[in-house]
Amino acid sequence: MKFLAKIYHKFTAWINRHIFTMLFAAFIIGGGFIVLFPRIVIKIPAGSVGVIYRPLSDGVDLTQIYGEGLHILFPLNSMTQYSIAVNVKKIELDVLTSDLLKSRVTVSFQYSVNQISLPLLHRYVGTDYLDKLILPEITAATRAVFGKFTSNQAFTSDLTKVVKDISISADNSVMQKLSPPGLEEVRLVRITSFQLETIEFPDGVQKAIANKMIESSNAEAMAFKIDAAKQEVTRLAIEAEGIKQFQDIVNPGMTEKYLRYKGIEATQKLAESNNSKVIVFGSSPSGLPLILGGEESIGSKK
């Protein structure tokens, strides 16, 4: 028991003598950990991967790619993150067709990195590969393809072909420019889609196109009116022919005796009604009676 007490007293005495040294060391270690924590503990978000650079060994590690999640690194090493998702970029540029029509177009394209060859991209190009190579190649390919077509072909009949040619040309050019030395068949970046979003012509051309569209619309409207008038003429002719055929059928039966009979029949029906009326007979032998309405009929006319 005395032995343990003796050891305890010696330990506390040593602590008291070195307390400031220990606090200073703890402060240095704690501060260093806080400062180096971002370099030691690396978090890679979803849709990204990391490439590590080791300055004390072989530089960029070409054999290992770090996936999503937390990773512990040696403080001197550094990790660069790349997005492996499909990215979209939109640019505006001026193009000139073969017939010297200058226009401004807005194009958008999708691009993504090849995850397998990402360490090579990091070593030979870097994180700014979009500005270094892709955008210049897209711009050059767009202007070159538009320069092969006339304005009528480029913006109307062959527009689909123009877009397809730009996409193929840009993708092939990027593959050639981004291939590492001695590895010409390795694809580092891929352009997966290309779209021509807007076209802006000079003011004079814009007005001419608008006027042409108005004239075309007016011509279509006039053609519609003419066609409607022709159809109306046809309808009236058919209607007149039907009336004529009806008259040809009915007229032979419209004898004087038949008409007199129908008049007497109508007069009899009117005379049998409850309304008061005045009947006036014609003076001629064949004259039919004329029935005038009574007070109720007159009141209704008022």
C-alpha positions in Angstrom: 0.0 0.0 0.0 2.8 2.3 0.9 4.5 1.4 -2.4 1.5 2.4 -4.4 1.2 5.7 -2.5 4.9 6.4 -3.2 4.4 5.8 -6.9 1.3 8.0 -6.9 3.1 10.9 -5.2 6.0 10.6 -7.7 3.5 10.6 -10.6 1.6 13.6 -9.4 4.9 15.4 -8.8 6.0 14.7 -12.4 2.7 15.9 -13.7 3.0 19.2 -11.7 6.5 19.7 -13.1 5.5 19.1 -16.7 1.9 20.3 -16.8 2.7 23.4 -19.0 4.8 21.3 -21.4 1.9 18.8 -21.7 -0.7 21.5 -22.2 1.5 23.1 -24.9 2.0 19.8 -26.6 -1.8 19.0 -26.5 -2.5 22.5 -27.9 -0.1 22.0 -30.8 -1.4 18.5 -31.5 -5.0 19.6 -31.3 -4.4 22.7 -33.4 -2.5 20.7 -36.0 -5.3 18.2 -36.2 -7.9 20.9 -36.7 -5.8 22.6 -39.4 -4.9 19.4 -41.2 -8.4 17.8 -40.8 -9.6 18.9 -44.2 -6.5 17.3 -45.8 -6.7 14.2 -43.7 -10.4 13.4 -43.9 -11.8 13.7 -47.4 -15.5 13.4 -48.2 -16.4 12.6 -51.8 -20.0 13.4 -52.6 -22.4 11.4 -54.8 -21.6 11.6 -58.5 -17.9 12.3 -58.0 -14.7 10.4 -57.7 -11.2 11.3 -56.5 -7.7 11.1 -57.8 -4.8 11.2 -55.4 -1.4 12.9 -55.8 1.5 11.7 -53.7 4.4 14.2 -53.8 6.8 11.8 -51.9 6.3 8.9 -54.3 5.1 8.6 -57.9 2.9 11.7 -58.1 -0.5 11.0 -59.6 -1.7 7.5 -58.7 -2.7 6.0 -62.0 -3.9 2.7 -60.5 -6.5 3.7 -57.9 -9.6 5.9 -58.1 -11.4 6.8 -54.8 -15.2 6.5 -54.8 -18.0 8.2 -52.9 -17.7 8.5 -49.1 -15.0 9.3 -46.5 -11.3 8.7 -47.0 -8.3 9.1 -44.7 -5.2 10.5 -46.4 -1.6 11.2 -45.4 -1.4 15.0 -44.8 1.1 15.6 -47.5 -1.0 13.9 -50.1 -3.8 15.7 -52.0 -6.9 14.5 -53.6 -8.7 16.1 -56.6 -12.4 15.4 -57.2 -14.0 15.0 -60.6 -17.7 14.8 -61.4 -18.5 11.6 -63.3 -22.1 12.7 -63.9 -23.3 14.0 -67.3 -22.7 17.7 -67.4 -24.4 20.3 -69.6 -22.8 23.4 -71.1 -24.4 26.1 -73.2 -22.4 28.6 -75.3 -23.2 31.4 -77.8 -21.1 32.0 -80.9 -21.1 33.6 -84.3 -21.1 31.4 -87.4 -20.8 32.2 -91.1 -22.4 30.1 -93.8 -20.9 29.5 -97.3 -23.0 32.3 -98.8 -21.6 34.7 -96.1 -24.7 35.0 -93.9 -23.4 35.8 -90.4 -25.7 34.5 -87.7 -25.5 34.0 -83.9 -26.4 30.6 -82.6 -26.8 29.1 -79.1 -25.6 25.5 -78.8 -25.7 23.2 -75.8 -23.9 19.9 -75.4 -23.5 17.2 -72.8 -20.1 15.8 -71.8 -18.7 13.4 -69.2 -15.4 12.0 -68.2 -14.3 8.4 -68.6 -13.9 7.1 -65.0 -11.4 4.4 -65.9 -9.0 6.8 -67.5 -9.6 9.7 -65.1 -6.0 9.6 -63.6 -4.6 10.1 -67.1 -6.9 13.1 -67.6 -5.7 14.6 -64.3 -2.1 14.1 -65.2 -2.1 15.4 -68.8 -4.9 18.0 -68.8 -6.2 18.8 -65.3 -9.5 19.9 -63.9 -10.0 22.8 -66.4 -10.3 20.4 -69.4 -13.6 22.0 -70.3 -12.1 25.4 -71.0 -8.8 24.1 -72.3 -10.0 21.7 -75.0 -13.7 21.0 -75.1 -15.0 24.5 -75.6 -12.4 25.4 -78.3 -13.1 22.2 -80.2 -16.9 22.7 -80.0 -16.5 26.3 -81.3 -14.2 25.2 -84.1 -16.3 22.3 -85.2 -19.5 24.4 -85.1 -18.1 27.1 -87.3 -16.4 24.6 -89.7 -19.6 22.7 -90.3 -21.8 25.7 -90.8 -19.2 27.0 -93.3 -19.9 24.0 -95.5 -23.5 24.8 -96.0 -25.5 27.7 -97.5 -27.9 29.6 -95.2 -30.9 27.8 -96.7 -29.4 24.4 -96.1 -27.9 25.1 -92.7 -31.0 26.6 -91.1 -33.8 24.7 -92.9 -33.5 21.5 -95.0 -30.2 20.2 -93.7 -30.4 21.4 -90.1 -30.5 17.9 -88.7 -27.5 16.9 -90.7 -25.6 20.0 -89.5 -26.2 19.2 -85.9 -25.2 15.6 -86.3 -22.0 16.6 -88.2 -21.0 19.0 -85.4 -21.5 16.4 -82.7 -19.5 13.8 -84.5 -16.7 16.2 -85.5 -16.4 17.7 -82.0 -16.4 14.3 -80.3 -13.7 12.9 -82.7 -11.6 16.0 -82.4 -11.8 16.0 -78.6 -10.7 12.3 -78.5 -7.7 13.0 -80.7 -6.6 16.1 -78.7 -7.2 14.6 -75.3 -5.4 11.3 -75.9 -2.3 10.9 -73.8 1.1 10.5 -75.6 1.4 6.9 -76.8 -2.2 6.2 -75.9 -4.1 7.5 -79.0 -7.0 5.1 -78.6 -7.8 6.1 -75.0 -10.9 8.2 -74.6 -10.7 10.6 -71.7 -13.8 12.7 -72.3 -17.0 12.0 -74.3 -19.4 14.4 -75.8 -22.7 12.6 -75.7 -25.2 15.1 -77.1 -25.3 18.3 -79.1 -28.3 20.6 -79.6 -28.8 23.8 -81.6 -31.1 25.8 -79.3 -31.5 29.3 -80.9 -30.6 31.1 -84.1 -30.4 34.8 -84.4 -30.1 36.4 -87.9 -29.2 40.0 -88.7 -32.0 42.6 -88.4 -32.6 42.8 -92.2 -32.8 39.0 -92.6 -35.1 38.8 -89.5 -37.5 41.3 -91.0 -37.4 39.6 -94.4 -38.2 36.3 -92.8 -41.1 37.8 -90.8 -42.5 39.5 -94.0 -42.3 36.3 -95.9 -44.1 34.4 -93.2 -46.9 37.1 -93.1 -47.2 36.9 -96.9 -47.3 33.1 -96.8 -50.0 33.2 -94.1 -52.1 35.7 -96.1 -51.7 33.5 -99.2 -52.9 30.5 -97.3 -55.9 32.5 -95.9 -56.8 33.7 -99.4 -56.6 30.2 -100.8 -58.9 29.0 -98.0 -61.4 31.7 -98.7 -61.4 30.9 -102.5 -61.8 27.2 -101.7 -64.7 28.0 -99.3 -66.4 30.2 -102.0 -66.0 27.4 -104.6 -67.6 24.9 -102.2 -70.5 27.4 -101.6 -71.1 27.7 -105.3 -71.2 23.9 -105.6 -73.6 23.7 -102.7 -75.9 26.3 -104.2 -75.8 24.5 -107.6 -76.7 21.2 -106.0 -79.5 22.9 -104.0 -80.9 24.6 -107.1 -80.8 21.3 -109.0 -82.7 19.7 -106.2 -85.4 22.4 -106.3 -85.7 22.1 -110.0 -86.1 18.3 -109.8 -88.7 18.8 -107.1 -90.7 21.3 -109.2 -90.5 19.0 -112.2 -92.0 16.2 -110.2 -94.7 18.3 -108.4 -95.8 20.8 -111.2 -97.7 18.2 -113.3 -100.0 17.4 -110.3 -100.7 21.1 -109.5 -104.0 21.4 -111.5 -106.6 24.1 -110.9 -109.0 21.6 -109.3 -106.4 20.3 -106.9 -105.4 23.7 -105.8 -109.1 24.7 -105.3 -109.6 21.5 -103.3 -106.6 22.3 -101.0 -107.9 25.9 -100.5 -111.4 24.7 -99.5 -109.8 22.1 -97.2 -107.7 24.8 -95.5 -110.7 27.2 -95.2 -112.7 24.5 -93.5 -110.1 23.8 -90.9 -109.8 27.5 -90.1 -113.6 27.9 -89.9 -113.8 25.0 -87.4 -111.4 26.7 -85.0 -112.7 28.6 -81.8 -111.3 32.0 -82.7 -113.7 34.6 -84.0 -113.1 35.4 -87.7 -114.6 37.1 -90.8 -115.0 35.1 -94.0 -114.9 37.1 -97.3 -115.8 35.2 -100.5 -114.4 36.2 -103.8 -116.6 37.5 -106.5 -115.4 35.1 -109.2 -116.8 31.6 -109.4 -113.4 30.1 -108.7 -112.5 32.6 -105.9 -111.6 31.0 -102.6 -112.8 32.4 -99.3 -110.6 34.9 -97.5 -110.6 34.5 -93.7 -109.8 37.5 -91.5 -108.8 37.0 -87.9 -111.1 38.1 -85.0 -110.3 40.3 -82.0 -107.9 37.8 -80.5 -105.9 37.6 -83.7 -105.9 41.4 -84.0 -104.9 41.8 -80.5 -102.0 39.5 -80.9 -100.8 41.5 -84.0 -100.8 44.6 -81.9 
